[in-house]
């Protein structure tokens, strides 16, 4: 599912509202930010570690029936929005490292979306697909030589 400009705008608004709850000049807290997508209602909800709701919005595009996996599509779009708002996200008064996580309706972690830390970078899982095989092939070739 390709995100519409309206969808991106709605998600960015949610991220900005969450970031505003953790201004840079406030005392840092220990938490992660959890995104929850509700396929039945098209809602995007955000929570802290104590499952206290931070914000919610109905994403109009997610109300339309689709054959694609909504969670996977949502993860891609949310990652893009987080990356777009990186400066605001990185300034949040949350103890580092902290992450943005996508969770199911049952509260199960589906995917880490974004990690904020001074020394660590999480690569997108799509970049890492097939890396094991490539490394194995490289080592096998190296051992033969």
Buried (B, 14 or more C-beta within 10 A) or exposed (E): BEBEEEBBEBBBEBBBBBBEBBEEEEEEBEBBBBBBBBBEEBBBBBBBEEEEEBBBBEBEBBEEEEEEEBBEBBBBBBBBBBEBBEEBBBBBBBEBEBBBBBBEEEEEEBBBBBBBEEEEEBEEEEEEEEEEEEEEEEEEEEEEE
